[in-house]
Structure formats: structure tokens, C-alpha cells
């Protein structure tokens, strides 16, 4: 099993380090509490729509970039943890045609 990469790791490695930004400085720039940034880069917190908008403005990306990273991470975790526990569901034929 491959461990998916949390968006916070990408934020740190691909954006903060190259720009020489600490968590404190980034938080100040985007107008959020420092603990939000540190929780994200430590993989303890998800990137919300609000944070995606702020990061996109700071790094000239799109909010969709950040949300897609988070969605991909969340889905990868769900596939690994929940998929084996989810029973196969057979949809009645009349429902499938609707």
C-alpha cells in the first residue's frame, strides 16, 4: 500500500521552502492563524475552500488546484480504509434505468 501525499506536504515542499516562507510568515500573508498552517503542513488538517482561496491568491494558482489535492488525498485514504469494508451493492434494475 502506498501512503498518499497530504496536501500540506506539497504546500511545504513545493511552495513554502522555495519561497523561504515559515508557517508564521505564510499565515500572516494569507490572514489565518499560524496553527492552521502548521496543522496543514503537519498533515493534521485538511485544506478547506477558504484556505484554498487564500493559498491560490498567495501562490498564483487556482483554488481548484488545492481542493483537487485535498480531494485526491481524501479519496485515496477512503479507498484504503473503507473500500474493503463496503459491501457490494446491487442496484435493482428498475432503479438503474431511471
N, C-alpha and C positions, 0 to 999 in steps of 0.2 A: 504494500500500500504506500502510495506517495502522499506525503503531507502537503496539502495545498499551501500556497504562499498567502499570508494575510496581507491585505492592502496596506497595512501600517508598515510592513517591511519594505514594500515598494516605495511608499512615501519617504521613508527614512533613507534607503539606499540610493534611490534614483532621483530624489528631489532635494531632501534636506542636506545630505552630505555634499553633493556637488555645489549647492548654493551656500554652503557654510552656515546653515541655519541650525540653531539649537531648538529644542522644544519650546523653550521660553520665548525665543525670538519669533518663531513661526506663530505661536499662539497670539502674541502681541500683534503681529502683522494681519492676521485674519480675524482678530477680535473675538477670541474664545478663551476660556480658562486653560491654563497650562496643563492641568490634569486631563483635559480632553485629548490634547495632542499626545501626551505621554501614554495615556491608555491605548490610543490607536496604534502608536508605533510599537508598543509592547504586546500587541495582539489581544488586548483585553476588551476592546471596544470596537464596535462597527462604525463604518463611515456612514453617517446619515445624509439625507438630502441637503440639509442645512450645511453640513461640513463640506459636502461635495461642491456646493455652490461657492463656498469660501475658498477651497483649495483650487478650484478652476480659475477663479479670479487671480489668485496669487501666482499660479504657475502657467497661466495662459493655456490651459487645457479646457476640456468641456466637463460639465458636471457628470455627463454620461460616462466619461472615462472612469471616474472614481466610483460611480454607482455600479458600473459593469464589473469592476474589480471586486467590489463587495459581493455582488450577486454571484459571481463565479466562485468565490471563496465559500459563501454560504451553501450553495448548491453542492459543491464538492464535499463539504463536511456532511451534509444531509445524505448524500449518496453512500458515503462510507458508513455512517452510523445508523441511519434509519431505513435505507432501502432493504437490507436483509430482514428487517422486522415487519415490513409492509407486505401483507398478503396479496396475492394476485387477485384482482377483482375482475369478474366477468360482467360486462355491461349487457343487460338484456337487449336483444336485437332491436326491439322497437324503440328503445332509448337511443341507440347508436344511429338510427336513421333520422332522428329529429333534427 
